[in-house]
Amino acid sequence: MENKIIKLIKKKDHRGIDYIVDLYSDKISYIVNSILNGYSNKEDIEECISDVFISVYNDIHTYDNKKGKFETFVFIKAKYIALDYKRKIIKKKEYEKIKEDRLLKINENIVYESAEKEVIKKEKLKDIANFINNFKEPDKTYFYLKYFINMESKEIAKRYNTTVSSVENRLYRCRLALKKIIGGGV
């Protein structure tokens, strides 16, 4: 029977593969399952078993009946293909674990940096508020009315019985002083 199967496969007759499936599929399934059990899912195991049959079909020219029986050739193929699958699965899981660890680290850094930036921002705002509170009067009042209440310079001038240019000059000096402590444009 083995000789018939080998001749069919060498002629690339698909009936040869059908015979291999009929004769050896249980033993191949056992070998593959015993190696991949706990490492892979059902689809990976089925794919591995299919690869064993394909490999036997494609590598039939490497079979030498002087070295052993045909079934031994088939079972050794099953063993080594399953071991290759196991190595690939382990590498893939290790890679995914490394990738997951990196993503977690990146997320931790983002959260840390965001929190740190938020604290720094609040501290800067507190410093700016303290700086504005230390303006002399009427500069402090003009500044709050203009930039926090959104009052027009003309209204401020009218309310405090002064000129618009006086209000604008005081606000300009306040902005310059503020610009110096925050290092940017206001």
C-alpha distance (Angstrom), angle and dihedral (degrees) to the residues before:
residue distance angle dihedral
M1 . . .
E2 3.82 . .
N3 3.81 91.5 .
K4 3.80 90.7 52.1
I5 3.82 91.3 50.5
I6 3.80 92.1 47.6
K7 3.83 92.3 49.6
L8 3.82 91.9 49.0
I9 3.80 92.5 49.4
K10 3.81 92.9 46.1
K11 3.82 87.8 53.2
K12 3.85 86.3 50.2
D13 3.80 89.4 -118.6
H14 3.80 108.3 158.1
R15 3.80 91.8 -143.6
G16 3.80 86.2 76.4
I17 3.79 90.6 62.8
D18 3.81 89.8 47.2
Y19 3.81 89.2 56.4
I20 3.82 91.4 49.1
V21 3.80 90.4 50.5
D22 3.81 91.3 49.3
L23 3.80 95.0 45.8
Y24 3.79 104.5 35.9
S25 3.81 110.3 20.6
D26 3.82 94.6 99.7
K27 3.80 93.3 50.8
I28 3.84 92.2 42.9
S29 3.82 89.9 49.5
Y30 3.80 89.8 50.4
I31 3.83 92.4 50.2
V32 3.81 94.2 46.0
N33 3.81 93.6 44.5
S34 3.80 92.7 48.8
I35 3.82 91.0 53.1
L36 3.81 99.2 39.9
N37 3.80 98.4 36.2
G38 3.80 108.7 126.1
Y39 3.80 93.2 10.4
S40 3.78 103.1 70.9
N41 3.75 145.7 23.1
K42 3.79 129.8 -108.1
E43 3.82 93.2 -92.6
D44 3.82 92.4 54.6
I45 3.79 90.7 49.8
E46 3.81 92.2 49.5
E47 3.80 90.5 47.6
C48 3.79 90.8 50.3
I49 3.81 91.6 50.5
S50 3.82 89.8 50.7
D51 3.80 89.7 49.7
V52 3.80 89.6 54.0
F53 3.80 91.2 56.8
I54 3.80 91.8 45.3
S55 3.80 91.1 48.5
V56 3.80 92.6 50.8
Y57 3.80 88.9 49.4
N58 3.82 94.2 47.5
D59 3.83 97.0 40.0
I60 3.80 99.3 43.4
H61 3.82 89.0 116.9
T62 3.85 88.7 67.3
Y63 3.81 92.7 59.0
D64 3.80 113.7 106.3
N65 3.82 116.0 -171.7
K66 3.80 89.3 -157.1
K67 3.80 90.4 65.5
G68 3.77 97.2 50.7
K69 3.77 149.4 -51.1
F70 3.79 121.4 -49.0
E71 3.80 92.1 -119.0
T72 3.83 88.9 56.1
F73 3.81 88.3 53.1
V74 3.82 89.6 51.6
F75 3.81 94.4 46.5
I76 3.81 93.3 47.3
K77 3.81 88.4 51.4
A78 3.81 88.7 51.7
K79 3.79 92.0 49.7
Y80 3.81 96.2 49.5
I81 3.80 95.5 42.1
A82 3.81 89.8 50.3
L83 3.82 90.4 49.0
D84 3.82 89.8 50.7
Y85 3.80 89.2 51.2
K86 3.79 90.5 49.7
R87 3.82 91.6 51.8
K88 3.81 91.3 48.4
I89 3.80 91.8 48.4
I90 3.80 92.0 48.7
K91 3.83 91.2 48.1
K92 3.79 90.8 47.7
K93 3.82 91.6 50.2
E94 3.82 91.0 47.5
Y95 3.81 90.4 48.9
E96 3.81 91.2 48.5
K97 3.81 90.1 48.3
I98 3.81 91.1 50.8
K99 3.80 90.2 46.5
E100 3.81 90.9 48.6
D101 3.81 91.3 47.9
R102 3.80 90.4 50.7
L103 3.80 91.4 49.4
L104 3.80 90.6 49.5
K105 3.79 90.3 49.5
I106 3.80 91.3 48.3
N107 3.82 90.4 49.1
E108 3.80 90.8 48.5
N109 3.80 90.1 50.6
I110 3.80 91.5 48.2
V111 3.80 91.7 50.0
Y112 3.81 91.3 45.7
E113 3.81 92.9 46.4
S114 3.81 91.8 46.1
A115 3.79 91.7 50.7
E116 3.79 90.6 45.3
K117 3.81 91.7 49.8
E118 3.79 90.5 48.2
V119 3.81 91.5 52.4
I120 3.80 91.1 47.2
K121 3.80 90.7 48.0
K122 3.82 91.4 51.1
E123 3.81 90.9 47.8
K124 3.81 90.9 50.6
L125 3.79 91.2 48.7
K126 3.80 89.7 49.6
D127 3.82 90.2 50.1
I128 3.80 91.0 48.6
A129 3.82 91.5 48.8
N130 3.82 90.2 49.7
F131 3.79 90.4 47.8
I132 3.83 91.5 51.0
N133 3.82 90.7 47.2
N134 3.82 88.3 57.0
F135 3.82 93.0 58.0
K136 3.80 112.4 116.0
E137 3.77 118.9 -111.3
P138 2.98 131.1 -66.0
D139 3.86 89.1 20.9
K140 3.80 92.3 65.0
T141 3.81 92.8 51.0
Y142 3.81 93.0 45.3
F143 3.80 91.3 49.0
Y144 3.81 93.9 50.7
L145 3.79 93.1 45.7
K146 3.81 93.0 47.8
Y147 3.82 101.5 40.9
F148 3.79 104.8 24.6
I149 3.80 102.5 31.8
N150 3.84 93.9 30.4
M151 3.78 93.9 -132.0
E152 3.81 117.6 165.4
S153 3.79 118.0 -110.0
K154 3.82 88.5 -121.9
E155 3.84 90.6 57.8
I156 3.80 92.2 47.6
A157 3.82 90.5 50.3
K158 3.80 91.7 49.1
R159 3.83 93.2 46.5
Y160 3.85 93.2 50.7
N161 3.78 96.0 36.5
T162 3.80 96.4 -118.1
T163 3.79 137.4 113.0
V164 3.81 126.2 -82.5
S165 3.81 90.7 -123.7
S166 3.81 90.4 54.5
V167 3.84 90.3 52.9
E168 3.82 91.3 45.8
N169 3.83 92.5 48.8
R170 3.81 92.5 50.4
L171 3.84 91.1 47.2
Y172 3.82 90.2 48.7
R173 3.82 91.7 53.4
C174 3.82 90.2 47.8
R175 3.81 90.6 51.5
L176 3.81 91.2 49.4
A177 3.80 91.7 51.0
L178 3.80 90.7 47.1
K179 3.79 91.0 47.4
K180 3.81 90.1 57.3
I181 3.82 94.2 55.8
I182 3.80 97.2 44.7
G183 3.80 96.0 38.3
G184 3.78 96.7 -135.5
G185 3.72 144.2 72.1
V186 3.80 123.8 -60.2
